[in-house]
Amino acid sequence: MNGATMRVELLPGERWWGGAVADGKAMPFGDRAHERDLRVNVGFPDDPADGSNQAAPLLISSRGRSVWSESAFAFAIDAGQLTVIGGEPILVAAGSTLADAFRAASAAYFPPSGRAPAAEMFTGPQYNTWMELPYTPTQQGVLDYVRGLLDAGFPPGVVMIDDRWSIDYGDWRFDPTAFADPRGMVDQLHDWGCQVVLWLVPYISPDSPNFRRLEADGLLLRDADGGTAIRRWWNGYSAILDSSNPAALRWLRTELDVLVDTFGVDGFKFDGGDSRDYLDGDIGLHTTDIAEHSRAWGEIGLSYPFNEYRSGWKRGGQPLAQRLHDKPGTWDESGLLSLIPEGIAQGLLGYSFNCADMVGGGALGLTERSDLDQELFVRYAQVAALFPMMQFSLSPDRVLDTAALDAVLDVVRLRQDLLPEMLDWVDDAARTGEPILRALAYDFAGDTVAEQVTDQFTLGGGILVAPVLEKGATSRRVWFPAGRWSAPDGTVHEGAAWAEVPVTLSTLPWFRRTDG
């Protein structure tokens, strides 16, 4: 790491959160050595091509302090010291708690917009075609997928038609060989109570008609030598739209508005735009900074209340739906165990309108009932159900046996029961910027146990959620912060204390604070 350096001595017992959501499993920082260079990577430290999610040049502490910079920096925490290198870091002491630090940083650097994504992004589960129809969505396939979910008892929700619905990357028209009557498909989905979102990326296939047009108009990113940048991403080699150029965004918005006006499409899933896809010295109209190229891609989503992003830079406080990256269907810290700590990290970086990964994991792999871990799928669903947004891809009615399917339907019904409160929390987040899904440390300052608990969360501070994360578990150890906590069956737990809660496959332990 090089550049200007700021050193901050840690206060006794001080813990820190922030930087990159990919580091959620290591948060809070303070007990163990940790470092991250936000200038070059916001994905996994040992594999920048994977794990890319939301990030911000922000660190906040349990003792009311924050570090912010308008540009990316590197940081390390070790031996009782926080070291920040690069950027223009500002250290602020705004109080004595994690919530104090967040509120002050939010107000100063990423104030809430007062808006949220469309309410329908929260009111029903989202259904993404990715795992059922990878690279091969068709009109009939989409309709069959959604009809199967509805017939199995799942409520209507936002339908996301994923990769390869279009003619080409950068040519955002329905492929007529796969979608003979797009308007008819969208109308049918609307009749079923669903909304329709289409996937896209800022990448343009080389030597295509749109590539030639956009290159001639100066709307593509240039490399350090001044030529059009061609980069490898997960689906091959492409040029990149210069999102820092307002004319490039106007072009894309015009293309997307045709889909809205002509076919009734409701919005878009804006994939890609990761900092890993840009190189130092890449030239855009208004920036040559890697992180700012990524930030610019977030601008287009503000035009569409139905939106989704998997990555983002400095977009806290804005009405953008933010999902965790595609994960494997595993019990370990790459899969199930990552969801809660990374969801907490999203909220503490200002990304309040967040979503876990697709239930069961969104990384292509096991898709057949005979190969699937039924219990794991259920536990994924139980974690995801009380995130602000919930998303399915694998169709539960196809891959689950009766007991597992019933357990998933149970937790979806629980989510529907809590929706009025969830929508209140969404409105509150739009107004205040505060996280919906919160670390226990956010609302229970001074509770040294709560500061270390990373496998539970609260919703708005008033509902405590402790999903089952261990295979074959018959009980769940739960930390109850100070207060009186009531389970749905009437059982009351007094905090601050640990308690062992019995569980079955269909149990999602959650508790409401009832002491005011």
N, C-alpha and C positions, 0 to 999 in steps of 0.2 A: 504494500500500500504506500502511496506517496501523495504529497500535497500538504497544504496547511493542516496543522494538527491542533485539536482541542482535547484536553484531558480533564476528566471529571472524577473526583474521588467519590466512591459510593458511600452513602449514608449507612449506618448500622441497619442490617436487615432489609435494605432496599432491593427491590426486584424491578426488572424492566421488561416491557413488551414493545414490539414494533419492528419496522423494517420491511420484511417480506413475509407473507402468509406461509410460504414454504418452510419457514423456521418455526411454525406454530408449535410443533412437538418439542422444541427446545425452550419454549417460553414457560414461565418467566426466566429471563437471563439473570445471572448473579451468582448462582452457586457453582456453576461450571464455566470453563472457558468457552467462549463463542465468538465467531467473527463472521462478517458478511460484507461483501463489496457490492452495494446497490448500483454502482456505476456500470457494472458489466454483467450482472447476473441476479435474477430474482427467482430462479428455479432451484432445483436441488444443488447444493454446493459441489457434489461430486458428479453431477450430470445435468448441466445447464439446459439440455434439450428436453428435460422432463420436469414436472412439478411447478411450472410457471403459473403463478396466480397474481393476485393483487399485491401491490407494494406501495410504499410512500416513504419519503425522507423524514420519518417521524419515529421517535422513541419516547415512551412515556413510562413513568415510574410509580410504584406503590407509595411513594412519599411525596407525590404532588409535583414532580419535576418533569420537564419535557425538553427534548432536543428536536429542532426543526431546521430544515434548510430548503431553500427554493430549488436547489439542484441536488442530484444524487451524491451520496457520500459512502465511504467505507467506515465500518466501526468494528470494535473488538471490546469484549468485556472479559477481564481476567485479573486475578490478584487484587480485587477490590477497586478496580479502576475501569472506567469507560473511556475509550479512546476513539475519537471521531476524526477521520482524515478526509480532506477534500470538502467540496461544497462550501456553503457559507453558514455553518451551524450556529444556532442561537440556543442558549440554555436559559430556560425560564423556570422559576419556582413559583407555582401558582396556588399552592395550598399544601395539604398534607396527605392527600389520598390519590389513588389511581383515578377515581372519577374527577377530582379537581384538575388533575393534569390533563385528562382527555377533554373536559369541557373548555378549559382555557385554550388548548391547542386548536380544537375545532372552531371556536369562535374567532380565533386570530388567523388561521391558515386555511381551513376548509369548511367554511360556514355552511349550514344546511340550506338547501335551495327552497325549502317549503313544499317540495313536491316529492312524490314517490312514483315508482313504476305503476302501471295499470293495476287496479285492484284485483283483476282476474289472475294476475301472476301469483297471487297469494291465496285466492279463495278456493281453487281446486288444485290438485296435483298437476304438475306439468308432465307431458308424455312426449318423450324424445325418440324418434325412430332409429337412432344410431345403432343400438345393439341388435335390434330385430332386422334392420334393413341396411347394414353397413355398405356404403357406396352404391347401393342398389335400390333406393326408394322408388316406388312407382305409385301411380294414382290408386290402383286397386290395393296394393300392399298397405298404403297409409290408411285407407278406409277400413280394411280388414283388421289392422292393428288396433285402431281406435274402437271399432265396433266390438271387438273381443273384450277390451277393457270395460266398456260400458255394460256389456251383457254380464260380465263377471261381478258387477256391483260397484265398480269404481265410479266416482262422480265425474262429470265433464270437467275439462281443464284445458290449458293451453297445449296445443299440439305443435311440436317442433319438428319440422321436416329437415333432416340433417343432410350431410354432404352428398353431392352429386344429383340433386334435383334439377340443377341448371345445365345449360348447354356446355359451359366451360367455366373455368375460374376467371372471373372478371367479365363474363357474359351472363348477366343475371336475368336470364329468361328461362322459363320452364322448358325442359327438354321434351319436345313433342312426342318422341318415341316412348317415353315413360309416363307422360302426363298429357293424355289426349284432350282432356277437358278440365283444365285447372279451375276454372270458375265453378264448374259443377261440383268438383271435389270440395272447394272451399265453402260453397253454399251448403253442401250436405253436412260438413263439419259444424258450420254455424247452426244449422237446424238441430243438431245433436247437443247444442249448448257449448261447443268448444270454440276456441280462437286458434288462429293459425299463424305460426312464426316460421320464417325461412332462415336457414343457415347461410352465412357468407363470410368471406375473409378479404383482407386488403390486397390479395395477391392476384396478379394478372398473368395468364399463360403467355409465354413468349411467342412472338410471331403470329399472334392472333389478330383479327381485325381491330379489336379494342386496344390491344397493345400498341399497334401502329398508330392509331388515332391518339391515344393518350401520350405516347412518347413524342409525337409531333407537336402536341399542345403543351409539352413541358409539365405534365401532371404526374410523372413517375419519379420515384426516388433515384438520385444519382449517387454513384460511389465516389470515393475520394479523388479518383482521377477524372471525374466529370462525366463518365459514361453511365448509361442506364444500369442500375444495380440489378443483378440476377442472383437470387439467393435460393439455397436449398431449404425447404421446409418439409413437414412430415408427408406431403403428397407430391414431392418432386421439386422442380426448379421453376421459379416465377419471378417476374418483376413485382415491385411493391408500389402501391398507390402512395403518393406523397400526401399524407393526411394533414401535414402542416400547411398545405396550400388550399385556401378556401375554394378555389376553382375546382380542385380535385374532389372536394367534398360536395360541391354543388353538382358535379357530374354524377357522383354516386347517388346522391339524394334524388336526382331526377330519375335515374334508373329504378330506384326502389319505389318511388312514388307511382310509377307505372304499375308495379305489382299491387300496390294498395288500391289504386283507382280502378284498374282494369279487372283484377281478379278478387278483390276484397280481402287480400292478405292483411293481417292485423299488425305485424311487426317483424323483427329480425333478430337473429342470434348472431352477434358480431364476434366471431372467433378470430384467433390469430392476433397479430399486432404485438407480439411479445418482444421484449427488449432483446432477446437472444437472436432475433431475425435482423437486427441492425448492427452495423459496425461503426467503430469510431471513425469519424470523418465523413460518414454518409451525409449527402447534401439534400436538404429539403428547402423549400422556399423560405421558411421562417425558422429553421433550426438545423443544427448539425449534431445535436446532443442525442445520444442513444435513448435515454429515458424519455426525453421529450417527444421523440418520434412515436414511442408507445403511447404516451399521454394523448397525443393528437388523435389517435385512432378512437379514443373514447368520446370524441366530440360528436360524431355522427349519431351515436345512440341517443343523444339528448333530444333528437327530433322525433323519437318514436317511444310512446309510453310502454309499448310491448317490446322489450329488449332483453338481451342477455349478453354478459361478458364473462369470460373465464380469466382474463388478465386485465390489469389496469395500473396506471401510475398517476398518483396525485388526483384521484377522482373521488375522494372522500366527500360525503355530504351531498352527492348528486343523485338524481333519480334513476340510477342504473342498477339492474339486477346482476348480482355477482355470484357465479357458481364456482365451487372448488373444481380442480382439475380432474381429469379421468383417472380413476384409481383401480387397482386390481381388486378382485373379490377375495380378500385375504383377511385374517384376523389380526394381523400384525400392524406395526406402525406405518407401513406403506398403504394400508387399506383402512379397515374399520377404526383402528385406534387413532388415526390421524384426523378424523372428521371433527371431533369436538375441539381440540386445541387449535386447529386451523380455522374453524368457524369463529372461535373467540378472537383469534388474531384479526380476522376480517373486520369484525366490529370495532376493535380498538384502533384500527387504521382508518376508520370513518366509513367503511363499506357496510352499512347497516342492513341493506336489503339483500341478504345473502342466502345461499342455497348450498346444501351438501352436494356431493357428487351423486350421479344417478344411483338409485337404490340397487345394491348388489355389486356396484363398481362399474365404471364406464370404460375401462380398458378392455379392448377386444380380447376374448379368451373363451372361457367356458360358457356355453349358451344352452346346453341341453339339460333336461331334468335329471337324467341319469348321472350327469357329471357335477351338477350344482350342489353346493352345500346349503341345504334348505334352511338350517338354523342361522347360518351367517346372513342369508338374504333377509330373514325376518329381523335380525338385530340391526342390519343396515337401515331397514325401513323404520325401525323404532327410533334410531338416532335422527334420521332425516325428517321424520314427521313433525317434529317441533322446532326445526329450523324455520325462519320466516317463510321460506319457500321449500317445496318438496318436489323432486323430479324422479320419475320412473323412465326406464328405457326397456330393459327386458320386461316382457309382459308377464306379470305374476301368475295369471290364469293359465299360461302355457308351461311355465317352468316349475311351479310349486305343486306339492301334494295338498290334500284337503286341509290338513292341520296347519301347515305353513301359510296357505292362502287365507284361511280364516284369521290367523294371527295378524297378517298384513292388513286385511280389511278392517280388523278391530282398531288398529292404530290409525288408519285413515279416518275412521269414524270419530276417533278421539280428536284428531286434528280438526275435523269439521265442527265438532262440538265447541272447540276453543276458538273458532274463527272470529267471532265478534271481538274477543279480547286481542287476538292477533292483529286485526285491522286497526284497533285502537293503538297498539304498539307501533304499527307502521305509520299511522298519522303522527304519533308522538316523535318518532325518529325523523320524519320529514320536517317537523317543526324545530326539534332541538338538536338533531344530529346524533343523539345518543344511540348506542348499540341496542338492538332488540335482544339478541342472544348474547349473554354477558358472562364473563368470568365471575366466579364467586367473589373475588377480591374487589370487584367494581362497587358492589353495594355493601360489603361487609369489611370495611377498612379496619385494620388492626387485628383482624383474625388471621394469625400467622398460619394456621392450618389451611384456611380458605385460599390463601395466597399460593399454596402449593398444589391445590386440587385442580387437575387439568382434564378430568374425565367426567365432570358434571358441569352444568351451566344453569343460569336462571333466565327466565323470560321477563324482562322488565323489572327484575328484582323481586317479583312477587310469586313466581312459580319456580320451584326447584325441580330440575330434571336430572336423573341419574340413570341413563340407559345401561342395559346389561351388555358387557363387552367381552365376556369370557365364555368360551365354548363349553357347553355342558353345565353352566352355572345353575345352582339351585337357590342361591342367595346373592344379594348385592350389598356390599359395604358402602354406606352412604354417610357423608359428612353433612350434618345439619347445622348451618350457622345459627347464631343467636336468634331466638324467636320461637314461635309455635307453628309447627308445620303439620298440616292435615292431609292424609292420603284420601283418595276417592272412596275407600271403604270405611272411612271414619277414624282410622288409626291416627293417633296424634304423636308426634315426636317433638320433644323439647330440645332446643339447641342451647349452647354450642356443644355438640356431642356426636360421636360416631354411633351408628346403629346398623345391625345386620337385617336386611329386608328380604324375606323369602320371595322367590320368583319362579315362574314357569315360562314356557316358550312365549306365551301371549302377554307377559308382564312387561310394561314400560313403567318403571317407578317414577312417579311425579307427585309433587306435594305443593299445596297452596299455603302461603303464609297467612295465618288467621289471627295474629295478635296486633293487627292494625298496621 
